[in-house]
Amino acid sequence: MHEAADEWVWLEDIGSQRALDWVQAQNARTRDALTGLPCYGDYYARALAVLDAPDRIALAELEGGQAYNFWQDHEHPRGLWRRTAIAEYAQPVPSWQVLLDLDALAAAERENWLFKGATLAPTQDRALVSLSRGGGDSVVVREFDLAAGKFLETGFTLSEAKSEVAYLDDDAVLYATDCGQGSLTRSGYPRSVKLWRRGRDPDQDPVIFAGTDEDVLVAPLVFHTAQGTVALIARATSFFENEYHLVDAALGTLRLPLPASAELEAVFQGWLIIKLRAQWQPDGELFPQGALIGVRLEPQQPSSPLGASVLLDAPGPRAALADVRASCDALYVSRVENVQGRVLRLDHNPSGWHAAKIALPEGGTVRIVSADRRGRTVQFLFESYLVPPTLYGYAAEGGPQPLKSLPPRFEAAGLVTEQFEARSADGTMVPYFVTHARGEMAPRPTILYGYGGFEVALLPSYSALAGRLWLSEGGNYVVANIRGGGEFGPAWHDAARKANRQRAFDDFAAVAQDLVVRGFCRPDQLGAMGGSNGGLLVATLMTQHPELIGAVVCQVPLTDMLAYMRIGAGASWEAEYGDPSDPQLRPIIAGYSPYQNVHRERRYPPLLLLTASTDDRVTPVHARKLAARMQAQGHRVWFYENTDGGHAGAADHRQAAEMWAFSYIWLKQQLGLPM
């Protein structure tokens, strides 16, 4: 559905020559304006040096005694998929076995291949590798022989689609893909799961489960643990609601009697580990919203496959669950308390569940990087806005030990991070962090970053790019923890969903006002930055409160919220924003949708829009149309569309360095940092 008066609807034809000519002209204008600035070369070089630095921490996924890593640098811009033994990984300079060289593969096959992940077979001798042309979500899946270092000519292969695939065992996969007409949901994702046995024609193997076209997606979910394999099918009836169906040995399915709010996080020693987005009361016991629970799986009782349920963790009103990972002998849970982190270890024995806090640094974010499901090794990462990340290894003996640390990327001695709260329009206190120079307060150029959607939490993290390209230049950097995010669990998210979306925008505006009141900046010195849903956030702040900000950087955004459900994967986000065809919601959505709320007679701060042609999730349509409409109205708008990168906006470090150099140098120019 689109409005008849939309004169820029032709830009929705992403690959049309008319649209591409418009993009090329916009790109040339923006590139000339920014690369021509005297400090652009320095900004680009500093950004690329950070991204390509050889002393970065090579974070790994642990599996069966091996550490798997994907690495990009100057010599390998597309990247290397590689592995080493966990013991070797702990060495200062590990010896890696290169499994797949993406640059060599792309050159040999003359394809624009980008790596989108790999799923290991239970024996780890083969893997299902996902390759994207240009970085979009649609991938080609090909089976790879790790020992031989090559793709199998007769292995499991799926054509380009938004596929989900998992090994059931070494010689069978469960997969969901585009099988032609009627096989996709209206969101553009697969609606059925099939079985494929090695050596057989996949058309001869059965459909295991089918959903409806109103679902978001249907996908296989297979857990290979030390105790055996648990195969399930997840049917996402909305973005935040799921059904789980157990796959039995005869390849039948049985729906598990779990609430729609259940999010399956792990399988551990015969227990399903579940996070609840809403409260649940099975058998008389009330489990609160946001809790982590264990539900005993009893597959030998097909008529009643679930046994006892037990509360594992219940964060308070200013806390939330973050990561959940299982090793062979323990469950690890990271929590966020007032937007700072801690990690618990949970053990299970005949006397019940037992929790203990892991001794890790405080005052920042702690996350679980990986846990070996068939071993005991776990890795954690600690960081804050001013403290570079340190990776810790842990195997239950002697506590966590530091393995690797990132050297400082900018001088932090003269900086400090403080946490404040702003009062939103409805009285809610909204936390935010400011990183600024120590000592005397004086208004100075400031970047305000936000997201506020999909229960995504913005936690303290070390941004070498922000440090080198902004803080080191004398600017302030602010991160707002507004409603819609996950900083305080599902309730904090739900508070700004659908009809209540305006609360996220009010929270962001309140933080902007509070920064001025506290003396960190003047409105003309404040720049708003955000991407994806955060792009919607900053574009809406621009249209609703142009007086509060001096410039806006809007990356891979949503902007036409009256049309979002028919663009890209937009239909899958109905549970977040609501359906604009709903007569109750349409006036609310129309009231904030940036594309419908820019007007010729109003004065807006300058806007930089960054997007990518290969983004098949949000798509470049939103950014294109907003830029075209605002430019036609006479507003100051810069637009740049990368050819590759998908929803990330950049395919390799060179493209990422360009995107961030554009963003920071443009804000430096607009907000008045010395050039």
N, C-alpha and C positions, 0 to 999 in steps of 0.2 A: 504494500500500500504506500503510495506517495501522493503528495498534494499536487493538484493539477498546475498550480502556480509556480512550481519549483522549476525555475529556468535553468538550474545547474544540474538537472537530473542526468544529462548526457555524460557527466563525469563519472557516473556509476558504471559505465561500460569501460571497465578498467583497461582493457587492451585495445580499445579502438584507436585509430590513428589520430582522430581529432583530440581525444583525451591525452594521448601520449605527446602530441605536439604541444599541448598546453603545459604538460608537466615539464617537457624539455625547456620551454621558455622560462618557466618559473625557476627551474634548477639553475639555469644559466644566470639569471638575475641574482639569486641568492648567493650562489658560489662567487660571482664577481664581487658582490658587496662584502662578503666575509673573508674570502681568501686574499682580498686586496688590502686588508687591514695590516699595519706594520707588524703586529705581534702574532698574526695567525700562524706563521711557520713555527714559531717557538711554542705556541700552545699545542699545535698538532704533534710536534716532536716530543713534548713532555707527556702528552697523553699516550702516545704510542710506546714511549719508554716504560711507562707504568704497566701497560697491558702486555708488552712483550718481555718484561723483565725475567731473566733466567732464574732469579732467586725467589720467584713466587712459590707459594705452597701448592704442590700438586695434590689436591684433594682426591681421595680415592674411594671407590666402593669396594667393600670387603666381601669376599665370597669364597668359602671353602679353602681358606689359607692363602688366598691370592688377593692382591690389591690392584684394582682396575682403574685406570685414569685416562681422561681425554685431555690432550695438551695441544695448545696452539702457540706459535711464536713466529718470529720474523722469517725463519727458514721454512716453517710449516704453517702457513696462514690458514689452510683448511683443517689441519690438525692431524695428530697421531692418536690412535687408540692403542693402548699399551697396558702391560701388566708386569707385576713382579711379586715375589713372595712377601708376605706380610713382614717377616723378619728382615728381609732386605729393604723393604720400604722404610723401615725405621732408621736406616743409615743416612748420613748427611747428603750423600749423592748416590741414590740407588741405581742399580743396573737394571734397565728396563728391557723387556722383550716387546718390540713393536709388533702388534697384531695386524694393524691396518693403517696404511698411509693414505689419507684422503686426498692429498695433492697428487700423488702418483696415480691413484684410481681415477680421479677426475680427468687427468691428462690422458691416460690410456683409453678411457671410454668416451672422451670428449663430451662429458656431462658436467653440469654445474652442481656436483654433489656436495652436500653438507651433511655432517654427521648428526643424527637425531637420537642416538642411543642404541643400546644392544641388550638383548635378553639372553641370558646364558642357559644352556641345557643343564639338566641336573648333574651330569658328569663333567661339565665345563670344557668339553672338547669341541663343542659347537655353539654357535650363537645366532640369533636372529637379529640382523643388523638393519636399522632403519635409516634410509638415505633420502634426503629432501633435495629437490631441485630448487635452489635459491633460498632455502630456509623456511618455507611455509610448513604448515601442519600436515599437509598431505605428504606421504612417504611411500617409497618403494621398499619392501621388506625382502631381504635375501639372506639365505642361510650361509654361514661362514664357518669353515673348518679352521679352528685355532691352531692345531698342530701343523697343518700344511700351509697355513697362511694364505688361503685363497677361498673364494666362494665356490660352493658346491653346484655343479651344473645341473644336478638332478635333485637338489635340496628343496626345502620349503621356500616358496617365493610368492609374494603378493604384489600385484600391480599397484600403481600409484593411487593412493586413497588415504583417508583418515582412518587407518586401521588400528586394531588392538589385537595382539597375538601373544600367546604364552605357551611354553612347553608343558604338556601334560606329563610326558616322560621323554626319553631321548628319541623316541621314534613316533611321536604323535604330538600335534599341537591343537589347541583351541584357538580359533581366530574369528574376528569380526571385521568385515570389510565391505566395500561397495561391490555387490554382486549384480548390479544392474537395476532396472526399473523396480521400484517398490522395496528396495533393500535398505534404504536410508530413512532416518527420521527427518522431520521438517527442520531440525537443526543442522542437518548435513552429516550426521554420524551414523555408524552402522546400527541396525535394529535387531540383528540376530547373530548367534554364535554357532559356528560349525566345528566339526571335528575333521582333522586331516591326518591320516596315517601314512607313514613313510612308504613310498613305492606305489601308492594307490592314486587313482584319479580323484581329485578332491570332490568332483561332482558325484562320486559314488558314495561318499561318506555323508553322514546325516547332519541335519540341523539339530543342535542340542537344545536350543532355546530361542524363542522369538518374542520380541516386544512389539510395540505399536509405533506408528509414525509420530504420535504425540509425545513419546519419550524423548529425553535428551540423547541417550545412547544406551547400548547394551554391550558389555565387554566381559571377556574372561578374566578371572582373578585367581591365580594359582600360587600357592605357598609351598615351597620345598623346604622342609625343616628337618632337624636332626631326628625327629620322631616319625617322619613320613610326609607324604604329599596331601594337601587339602586343596581341592579344586572347587571353585565357586563361579557363579556368574552374577555380575552386578548389573542390575537394571536401574538406571538413573531416570526416575520418573520426573524429576526436576533437577535443577542444578544442585539443590541441597537435600534432596530426598532420594532414598535408594531402597530397592528390594535386593536381598541376597538369596541366591538359590544354590543349594548344595548339589554338586555333580557326583553321582554314585558310581560304583564300579561298572554297572551295566549301562552307564551313560544316560541314565535318567536324571531328572532334576527334582528337587524338593525345596519349596520356598521355606526359608527359615522364619520363624515367628518373631521377628525383630521389628522395632518401631521404624517408621520412615525416617526418623531423625538419626538413625544409627550410621556411623561412619566407621567401617572396619579398618583398623590401623595395623593390626598384626595378628598372626597366629602363633601361640606360644604354648608348648607342652600340652596340647589338646584344648586350649582355651582360645576363644575368639576375643580379641582385645578391641574394645569398641568405645569410641567417643560419642557422647550424646549431644545433639544440637537442641534437644528439648527434653524436659523431664519425662521419666518413664517409670511406671509402677507395675512390674511383673510380680505376681504372687504376693501382693500386699506390701512389698518394700518399695519406697519411693526413692528413685535415683534422680539427683538434681540436674538441671540443665548445665551443660559444660563438663559433666563428670566423665571419668574414665572407668569403665567397668569391664569385668571379665565374665564371659558366658561359657560354660562348659559345653564342648561339642561332643555329642554322643552318636557318631555315625552308625554304630552297630544297632541303633534303635531307630529305623527309618520312619516310624510313625511319630516319634517324638525325639528329634535329633539334638535338642538343646536341653541341657541340664541346669544346674544351679547357676545363679547370677550373683556376683559379688562386687561391691564398690572398691575400686583400687585407688582413686584419687578424686578429690572434689575441690577444685580451686575456688577461692572466695570471690567476692564481687569485684575486686581490683586485681584479679589474676586470671590466667588462662593456660590451658594446655598448649604445647607447641609440638615438639617431635616425639614420636613413639617408635622405638626400635627394639627388636628382640635378637639376642644372641642365643646360643644353644642352652645356656644355663641361667639367664636372667632377662628381665624386661627393664628397659631404660626409658624414662619419661622426663622430658624437659618442660619446665613451667616458666611462665612469665609472671612476675609479681611487680606491679606498678611499673611495667615496661622494662624490667630487668630480670635476668635469668638465673635458674638453678636447675640441677638434674637430680633425679631420684633413681635408685636401683631397687627393683622389686623382685624378690625371690619367692618361689612357691615350693612348699614342702608339705608333708602330711598334716602339719599343724596349721597350715593356712598360708596367707600372703604376708610378707614382711617387707617394709620399705626402709631405706636408709639414704641419707643425702650423700651425694658424691662431693668430695672436697675439691672444688674448683674455684677460680678467682671470682670475686663479686664486683658489682659496679658496672656491669656491662651485659652483653648477651652471651649465653652459653647455648650452643646447639649440638645435637648429636649428628655427626657427619655420616657415620656408618657403623653397622654392627654385623659381624660375621654370623649368619644364621646357623651355620654348622660348626662354629668355633666359639671361642670365648672373648675374642678381641673386639673392643669397641673404641671408637675415636670421637673426641669432642673438640669443639673449636670455641675459644673465648676471644672476644673483641669488644671494643667500644669505639666511640667517635674519635678518640685520640690515642687509643692503644691498639697497635697492629695485632692481627690475629696470631694466636698461638694454638697449635694443634697438640692435643694430648692423647696418648694411648693408654688403654686400661684393659686389664685382664683379671681384675679382682684381687690380685696380690700386690700389696704395697701402695695402693692408690694410684691415681692418674699421674702419668709422667709426661713432661713436655717432649715432643718429638721434633717439631719444626716451628719456627717463628718467622713471620714476615718482617724484614728490616723496615724501619720507619721510612715513609715516602715523603714526609714533609716535616718541617720543624714545628713541634707541638709544645715546646717549653713555654711559649708566651700565650698559649691558648687555654681555655677552660670550657667545659660543657656544664650547663646548668639546666635543671628541669623546672618548668613553670606550669601554671594552669591559667586558662582563659575561661571566662564565663560566657557560655553560648546564649543564644536568644531565649531559650526556654529555661535557663538557669543551670544547666548541666556544666560541670567543671571539666574542661578538656585539657589533658596534659600535652606538653610539647617540650622539645629539647632545643636549646640554643648553644651553638659552639661559637665562641667569640674571643677577642683579645682580653687578656687579664688587665686589671687596673681600671683606669678612669673610663667611665661610660661616655660614648659620643655616638650620635647617629651616623651610620655608615651603610653602604650598599649591602643588602641582605637577600639571600635566597630562601624562600619558604617552599618546602617540598611536602607533598601529601599524596595520599591514595584514597583511603576511605571507602573500601568496597570489598565484597566477596570474602569477608572475614580474614583478610590479609593484614597481618600485623607488621608495622614498621618499627623494627627493634634497633637499638644502638648498634651501628656497624662502622667499620673503619673504611672510609671512602678515600682511597689515595687520589682519585681524580678530583674530588671536591677539595681535598687538602692542597694539592699542588696548584690547581687552576683557579681556586677561589679563596680559600682561607689564607694561603700564603701571599695572596695579593692584597689582603687587608679587609676582605668581606666577612660577614657573618653568615652562618649556615644553620637553618632551622628545619626540624622535622616535626610535623604535627600528627598526633595520635587521635584522629577524629573518629566519630562514630561511623559505622559501616565497616571499619576494620575489625581485626580480631584481637586487639591488645588486651581486652577484658572479656574475651570469650564470646559465645554466640549471642548473648543479650546485647552486647555492645554493637555487634553487627546488625542484629534484627532491628535495633532502634532507628536505623536509617535505610531500611529496605522499602521498596515499593512506594506506598503513599507517604511514607515518612522520609523520602530521599532528601528533602530540603534540609533536614537536620545536619547532614554531612556538610552541605554548603554553608550553613549557618556556623557550624563549628570552625570551619576553615577561615571564614570571615572574622570570627571572634579572635582567632589566633593572630590574624593580620592586624586587627585593631589593637590587640594587647601589646604586640611588638612595638607599635608606635607609642602607646601610652608609657611603656617601660623605658623608652628612649633608645631602643636598639636601631631604629631607622625612622626616616620620614616616609610617607606614602610613595613619593616619587623615587625613593631608593629601594623599594621592596619589589623583588621579582618572584613570581610564582612559577613553579616547575612541577610537572607531573606527566606520567605516561599511561596510556590505555585508559582504565577507569580514572586514573589520576589526571589524564588529559581532559576527560569530561569535567573533572573537579575544577581545574584551573581555568578552563574555558567558561564555566558557569560563574566562577568568581569574577572573571573579567566582565561578563555581561550584567551581573547583578550588582557588583560593587566596583566599577571602574575607578572610583575615587580612592580606593584603598591600595592600589598597586601601580607600579611604574612600568612593568613589562611582564610578558608571559611567554614561557617556553612550553609548548604543548606537543608531546611526543606520542605517536601512534594512537590518536585519541578516538573516542566516540564523540560525536557532536550533534548528529541528526537523530534525536531520540524518538521522534515520531515515526521514523522509518527503520530504526535499528534492527527490528526483528526480521526484516527481509534482506539484510545486508550481512554477508559473511556468515559467521556462526551465531548471529544475534539472537535467533529464536531460543538458543540454549540458556540465555540470560533472563528469561521472563521472570524467574523466581527472584531475581535481584532487583530489577527495575519495574516489573509489571508490564502488562500488555497495553500499548497505547490505543488499541481499538476498544478497550474497556471504557465505557462511558463514564465510570467513576474515576478512573485513573487518567484518562486522556487530558483533562484540564490541568491536572497536577504536573504531568510530564511536559505538556506544552508550556507550562509556566516556567520551567527551568531549562528546557532543551536549548543549548547555545545557538544552534543553527537558525531556529525560529525567533531568537531574541536578540539579534543584532540589527541595528537600525541606523539609517544614514545620518539622522540628526544627532545621535549621541556621540560622545567622544570616548574612545577606548584607548587603553595603553597599547603600545606596539606589541605585535604578536609574531612569534616564530613557530611555525608548524613543521614538524619532522615526521615522516612516515616512510613506508616501504611498499613497492609494487607487489612484492611476493607475500605480503601479509594476507593470508587467507582466513584469518580469525576475525579481526576487526575490519580489515581491508583499508586501503588508502582513501576510500570513498569519502569518509567523514572529514578527513583533513582537507581533501581537495575542494569539497563543496563549501566548507566554511571559508577557506581562503578566497575562493572565487567570489562568493557573495560579499565578503567584507571589502575586498579590493574594489569591486564594482560600486560599493557605497562610499569609497574614498578613504578607507581606513588604512593604517600603516601595518601591512602584513607581509611577512617573508615566508616562503614555502620551499621545502626541499623534500624530494621523494627519492630515497635510495632504491636501486633496482633489486637488491638482494636483502636477505636478513630476516624475512618473515616478520612475526610480531615483535621480535627483538629489535628490529630496525637496523641491524648490522649483521653481516655474515661472518666477518673476521675482524681481527684487531685493527686493521687499517681503516675499515669502514666505521668501526666503533670509535676510533680516535678522531675521525673526521666529525662524527655526530656530536661527540662531547666537546670538541674544540669549537664547533659551530655554536653550541649551546652556551658555553661559558664566555666565549669572547663576545658574543652578541649581548649577553647580559652585562658584561663588563662595560660595553659601549653604551647601552641604554640606561644603566643605573648610575654611571658616573665614577666607576673605579678608574684611576689613572691608566691611560693606555701606554 
